[in-house]
């Protein structure tokens, strides 16, 4: 077996498992960070909405503090 062929085989045998392990690790790290960020955003929105409701009872034009979402509360018809 030529030296180049042997080197390529060793490189492939070492790099494929490392890439798989790194891919799985990055998936869980990114998922965890996204969950933390989403939880923080939801808690901030909840606090903002609670403060808004303490000062104003009308929620027809409530805008979330992040500016990305708009919530409209429509009262139920009785």
Secondary structure, DSSP 8 states (H G I E B T S, - for coil): --HHHHHHHHHHHHHHHHHHHHHHHHHHHHHHHHHHHHHHHHHHHHHHHHHHHHH-S--TT-B-TTSS-B--------
